[in-house]
Amino acid sequence: MKVFDRAVLADVLKQGITSLKLDLNEAQVEKLLDYLALLNKWNSVYNLTSVRDPMQMVTLHVLDSLAAVPAFAGAQNVLDVGAGGGLPGMVLAISRPDMKVSMIDTVHKKTAFLNQVKAELELVNVTVYTKRVEQLEVKTKFDVITSRAFADLSDFVNWSGHLLQEGGRFIALKGTAPAEERERLPEPWKVQKLEPLEVPGLDAERHLVFIQAETSK
């Protein structure tokens, strides 16, 4: 495991937050660093991510997820499907404490980690589910459902569409978001917008794919 130098990581994280023009306070930055420390610690045992270097985790995971935060402006109740190690769900929950963030994954060790983060960071706006998203039932549907490198867009909407409230939307975090994948979306789902993301320190394509039912225009 690479050395976790909190001061150095904090500098890179803060520079990235400034570059992204996000309004996060010191306590939120510290929680993001606490989350990183837990991800780094648990990763050595549970293999939550293939990224082993904490410095790379800052860029590839945390700043990558933070770049998507503005897209969730106005969202109140969000579901992160295939949440894995909590990306983007945990980053959203820390950045937007006013927003409810639920995370779902089928892998017990991953949801055990998410529950540990929730407890240690005292994230009262977080809910964690261990099950297949197709089997999830909730009293209050979500206004936004998101995922990061989770599945084909068609599978994403087919598996979780029953959980989206009327007029809600999907926001998928993708690399290139290939055209053929977007065109295969089943009715009534349509890509409303494809938005390129600039992630500080990352020289790779990133996109947000916004999907809504055509009837909700």
C-alpha positions, -999 to 999 in steps of 0.1 A, spaced: 0 0 0 13 34 -9 18 59 19 -12 80 28 2 115 32 -29 134 43 -13 169 39 -2 163 4 -35 147 -6 -54 176 10 -34 201 -12 -43 183 -44 -79 179 -33 -83 215 -24 -67 227 -57 -92 204 -75 -121 217 -56 -111 253 -64 -106 244 -101 -141 229 -102 -155 261 -85 -172 240 -58 -183 257 -25 -171 231 1 -162 241 36 -132 228 56 -153 202 74 -165 188 41 -129 186 28 -119 168 60 -147 143 55 -136 137 19 -101 130 32 -115 107 60 -134 88 33 -103 85 12 -84 72 42 -111 45 48 -112 36 11 -74 32 11 -74 11 44 -103 -12 34 -91 -16 -2 -60 -36 10 -84 -63 23 -116 -59 3 -104 -49 -31 -129 -21 -35 -110 -5 -64 -82 -15 -86 -65 19 -79 -40 14 -51 -22 48 -50 -40 73 -27 -29 102 -50 -45 85 -80 -76 79 -59 -79 116 -54 -80 123 -91 -96 91 -106 -122 87 -79 -129 118 -57 -123 147 -82 -139 126 -109 -171 123 -88 -169 159 -76 -169 171 -112 -204 157 -114 -218 175 -83 -232 206 -101 -253 183 -123 -272 173 -91 -283 209 -83 -319 208 -71 -319 170 -66 -334 160 -32 -334 122 -32 -307 103 -52 -300 66 -57 -265 55 -67 -268 21 -85 -238 -3 -83 -223 20 -57 -192 -1 -51 -169 18 -29 -192 48 -28 -185 66 -61 -202 89 -67 -226 83 -39 -204 91 -9 -188 121 -26 -223 134 -33 -235 128 2 -205 147 17 -208 175 -9 -246 179 -5 -256 172 31 -290 186 23 -296 158 -2 -307 123 6 -283 97 -10 -291 60 -12 -265 35 -24 -272 0 -36 -248 -29 -44 -251 -66 -45 -217 -73 -29 -219 -75 9 -183 -65 15 -188 -33 -5 -220 -24 14 -203 -32 47 -177 -7 38 -203 19 29 -221 14 62 -187 18 80 -181 51 62 -217 63 70 -211 55 107 -176 69 111 -183 101 91 -218 105 107 -235 109 74 -272 111 84 -283 116 48 -270 82 36 -289 49 32 -273 17 21 -290 -13 5 -275 -48 -2 -295 -63 -31 -301 -63 -68 -316 -29 -79 -344 -48 -98 -356 -61 -65 -355 -28 -45 -388 -13 -35 -390 21 -18 -419 42 -3 -405 74 -19 -392 72 -54 -360 90 -64 -358 122 -84 -324 113 -97 -308 79 -102 -271 78 -110 -243 53 -117 -207 54 -125 -192 30 -150 -220 6 -139 -236 -10 -170 -249 -5 -205 -273 24 -204 -302 1 -215 -296 -22 -186 -292 7 -162 -327 22 -171 -344 -12 -174 -332 -24 -140 -339 8 -121 -366 26 -140 -393 15 -115 -376 35 -88 -376 68 -106 -403 93 -98 -424 108 -127 -404 136 -143 -372 124 -127 -340 116 -146 -310 94 -148 -275 108 -147 -249 83 -158 -212 90 -153 -194 76 -183 -161 77 -201 -169 81 -238 -206 73 -237 -207 56 -271 -234 66 -295 -247 31 -302 -252 26 -265 -273 58 -263 -293 48 -294 -302 14 -279 -322 29 -251 -357 14 -248 -389 35 -251 -397 59 -235 -362 68 -225 -341 93 -244 -308 110 -239 -316 146 -232 -281 158 -230 -245 146 -232 -222 168 -211 -184 165 -212 -166 168 -179 -133 184 -171 -117 166 -142 -87 184 -127 -55 164 -133 -72 138 -155 -63 136 -192 -91 113 -202 -127 116 -216 -155 119 -191 -191 125 -198 -224 129 -180 -254 113 -198 -288 127 -189 -317 104 -196 -354 111 -192 -387 97 -204 -399 116 -235 -434 119 -219 -419 139 -190 -409 169 -212 
